[in-house]
Amino acid sequence: MTEMRQMIEHVSSNGLSESGHHAGTVAPQNSLAAPDDELLDAYSRAVTQAAERVSPAVVNIEVRHPVAQQRSPSRQRQHETHGTGSGFIFTPDGFILTNSHVVHNASEIEVTLLDGRHFQAALVGDDPESDLGVIRIYDAGNLTAATLGNSQAIRVGQLVVAIGSPYGFQYTVTAGVVSALGRTLRAQSGRLIDNVIQTDAALNPGNSGGPLVTSRGEVIGVNTAVILPAQGICFATAINTAKFVAGQLMKYGRVRRSRIGVGGQTVPLLRRVVRFFGLPVESGVLVASVEQTSPAYRAGLREGDIIVGFAGQPVAALDDLHRLLTEERIGQPSVLSVIRHTEKVDLTVVPAEAKPA
């Protein structure tokens, strides 16, 4: 015990603390602290710069929709419902990209800019099949247009920033990463939206139509949907898809697609049928109905036929057929391959232009 006390006194007399540091000095901080701070600063700078670059182009959208309310068997009364969403200016002359479900069938659209200016907007067109819409404001000077990026160039894990007005809280910024690429999402119309971006950047009602941007402030997606009650599973339509749809809406007011006039469902094929005909698919589209005077009706398609190919491409599901019925097929004779009883039959069908929803 005496020896230990002497050792402690000896250490103290040399000006060292029990921890081995000189008395009166502060122990050095963890060597990892400085790099962590630098990383946090870099992350913060990236999010801040992206938000500052894009926010002037982000708009808050308020819409009114007419709704027929039944009062009595013989009388109906019209009233309006209100909704909100987000969007962003993508041309200097006032074209704004948003979601179809935000502006579809709206009787009145009002846009609020970051600087507080309010404008009445006109619906240019919307496409429920991709859940995208374009509106426009007029006589608005000094507009800032967002820079559109390339959604094919992004990578999983890349930092992204979402900007919108969830629950009416205007110009809310959230950040996250690209969680996955190439997802599919079913629109309210029932058609699949391809090449959807999954992100964990928080989205809430009111974010719909806002931009998803990179750290450089380039828009790579249009915020579309949230999976509830899951957390951190949000989706954005890829900007490359949005560019095509926006161009069609600005040119035609709708997206032109073809149709053949059938209703059906995906069904598995018997293995012996797949082997016998050397089919590249193991399922097809069972034709449940054929519209009278439709292209499919004129081509001789019958209820009970199973569609396995169209225009030289395999058809394993109804969604495959939807993807193949593009604008280019309108009026163009195409081969429709079907299994009819025990035979494989090729029919020539001339798709017509689909009517807008």
N, C-alpha and C positions, 0 to 999 in steps of 0.2 A: 504494500500500500504506500509506504514511504517512497519507494523507488518510482511508482507511478506518479505521485505528486511532484516529485523532482523533475520527471520528464515533462509534465505539463507546464511547470514553471519555466523550464528551459525553452520550450516552444514559445511561451508567451514572451520571454525576454528577447527572443529573436524577432519579435514583431509579426509572428504568424498566428493566424486563427486556427481553431481546431479543424477547420475544413481544408487547411493547407494553403490558404491565400493570405497575402500580407494584410495585417490589421489595418483597418481604416480604408481599404479599397473595396470596390463592389465586384462581386464575382461576375465573370463574363457571361453573357446570355448564351442560350443554346445556339450553336452555329447554324441550325436549320431555320432560325427565326427570320433572319434577313431574306433568304431566298423565298420563304413563304410569303412575306410581305410584298416582295417584288412580283410574285405570281398573282397575288390578289390585286395589286395595282394594275397590272397588265390586263387582267380580266375586266376590271372595272372600267378601264380606259376603253377597251374594245366595245363593251356594251354601251357606254356613254356616247362614244363617237358614232356608233351605228344608229342609236336613237336620235341623236341630234341631227344626223344627216337625213333621216327618213321622216321624222315626225312632221315637218312642215307639209308633207304630201298626204298625210293620213287625215281622213275626215270622219266625222261622226254622222251617221245617217239616221234620220227619224222618218218613219213611214206610217201611212194610214191605209188600212184595207177595208173596203166595204164588206159587210156581212149581212146576209138576209136573216132576220129574226122572225120566226113564226109567232104571230099573235093570235090568230084564229084560222080556221080552215079556209076562209075566203080572203084573208088579208095578211100581207107581209109588211114588215117595217124594216127599213134599211138603217143600220147603224154602223159605226166604224170602230175598228180595233187599232191600237197603236203598237208599234214595234220599233226597236232600235237595232242598229248594227254598225259595222265599220266598213271602210273602203279606203282606197288610196288613188290619188291622181297619177295617171301614167302618161299623159300627154300635156304639153303646156297649154293647149286650148280647151282643157276642162273635162276630158274623158276620165271617168272614174271606174275602177274595177272593184267588184264586190261579189257577194254570193247571190245566187238566184233566189234562194229562200228568203232573203232579206227584202227584195224588191219585187218579187213576182206578184202580178195583179195589183200592185199598189195604186191607189187613187191619188196619192200625193206623196212626194218625196222632198224632204228638206235636208240640206247638207250644211254642216257647220265646220269651218276651217279652224286650224290651230290659232289663227290670229283673232278668232271670234266672229268673223263675218259669216252671215247666213245667206244661203241661196236656195231657190227652188230648183230642183233638178228634174230633167226629163229622162224617161226610161228609153234607152237606145235599143235594148233587147236583153233577153235572159235565156239561159239554157238549163232547164231543170235536170237534164241528163248528166251534166258535169257540175251542176250547182254553181254556175258562174253567171254573172250579170254585168252589164255595162250601163252606167247612167252618165249624164252630162250636165254641167252647169255652164251658163252663158254669161257674158259680160262681166267676167271676173278677171281682173288684172293681177299681175304679180303672182302667178301660180307657180308652185314648185312641183315638178314631176319627179316621181321616184325612178331610180335607175333599175331596170329589169335585168336580172342576172341569167345564168344558165343552170337550170336545175339538174342537168346531167353531169355537171362538174362537181357537185357537192359529195361529201363522204360521210359515212356513219361516224358519229362522235364529234362532228364539226359544231362549233358554237353557232347558235342561232338566237335571234331576238324577235319576239312577237310584240306588236303594237296594236292597240285597239281600245274599245270603250266598253269593257265588261260591266254589266249592270248599271250603265250610264256613267261610270267613272271614266271620263274622257282622257285619252292619251296615256293609258296605262301600259307600262313596259314590263315584260317578263322575259327571262332568258333561260336557255337550256341547251340541249344538244340535239342533233339529228339522231333519233333512236333507230330508225330503219328506213330503207328506201324500197320503192317498188311495191308498196302495199296496194291493195284494192279496197275500195269503200263503196257501199251501195247507196246511190242517191235516193231521194224520196220517190223518184219516178220508178225505181226498181232496177235501173240500169247500173252496171258497175262502172265506177270511176277508176281508171288505171293510173299507175305511176304516182300514187299518193305518198307524201312524205309523213312519216311518223316522228313526232317530237315530244319531249317532256317539258317544253316551255309552256307554262300554265295558260290555259284558255278557259274562258267562261262565256255564258250567254252574253252577247253584245260584242265579243271578239270576232264574230263571223264576218268575213270579208276583209279583215285587216291583213297587213303584210307580214310575212315571215321573212326575215332578212339575215344576211351574213354579217360578220364583223366589219366588212367593208361597206355595209349599207346597201347592198344589192338585194333586191327582192327575189327570192327563189321559191316562194309559195304563197298561196292565198289561204288563210286560216279558214277551216271549214267545219270541223266537228270535234266533239269530245266524247269519249267513252265514259259513261256514268254507270255505277259509282266509282269506277277505277280512278286512280290518281296517276297523273303523269303519262296518260295515253291520249295524245291529241294528234289531229291530222290536218294537213294542208295540201291543197291541190297544187301540183307542180307548176311552176311559172311557165314552163315550155308548153304545157297543155293550155294554160290560161292565155298565152300569146295567140295560139291558133284560134281558140274559141272567141277571144276578143275581136280578132280580125274578122271572123265570120259575122259576129253580131254587129260590128260597125258597117259591114258591107251589105248584109241581108236583113239584119234585125233578128236573125235566128241562125242556128247551126243547121246546115243542110245535111240530112242523112237519108239513106235509102231504106226501103221496106219491101217485104214480099207478102205481108198479110197473113201470118200464121200465128197461132197460139200453141205453146207446147211446154214440155218439161223434160229435164234431163233424166235419162234412164240408162242402166247398164246394158251392155250387149252380151249375148251368149258367147262363151269362149270359142265354141266351134264356128260361130258365124265370123268372129274376128279372124280366126285362123284360115277359114275357107276362102274368104275374100281378101285376105292380106291387109286388113284395115290397120291404119296407124293409130286408131283410137279404140278404147274399150268401152266407150259410152257414146250416146248420141242424143238427138232431140226428138222425142216422140211427138208427132203432130196431133194435138188434141182438137184443133179447130182450124178451118180455112175460111177466110172471109170471101163472101161472094164477090165476083168480078175482080178480085185482087190478082196481083201478078202470080202468086202461087196457085190460085184457082185456075187461071188461064194456062199455066204450065202443066196442069194435070196432077198436082200434088193432092194426096188423099189423106183423110184422117186415118191414123194408124201407121202411116209411113214413119220411118225413123231417119232423120237427116244426119248424115255422117260426113258430108263435105259440101263446100260451097266455093265456087271460083277457084278450084284447085287447091284449096286449103282444108285441112281436117277440121271437123266440127265435133267436139266432144261434149259441149254444153251449150245451153241457150245463150250464155254470155259470149261464147266464141262467135256465134252467129251475129249477135249485136255488133261486135267489134268489126266484123267483115262488111257489114252493111254501111259503107261509108258514102260520102258524096260522089266519089268517083264511079260508084256502081249504078248511079241513077241512069236509067235508059240503056244500060249496057247488058247485052245478053250474057248470062253466066250459067255455068253448069251446077245444078243442084243434085248431089248424089244422095240417094236414099236406099234404105233396106225395106223392101216390100215383100212381106211373107218370107219366102226363101230365096228371093232374087235381089240383086243389086241393080238399081235402075238409075240412069242419068237423065235428068230433065233439064230443059233450057228455060230459065226464068229471066224476065226483064224487070229488075227492081224499079219501083216508082219512088218519087220523093215523099218522105214521111211528112205528115202534117205536124205543125208545131203544137206542143203540149198546151 
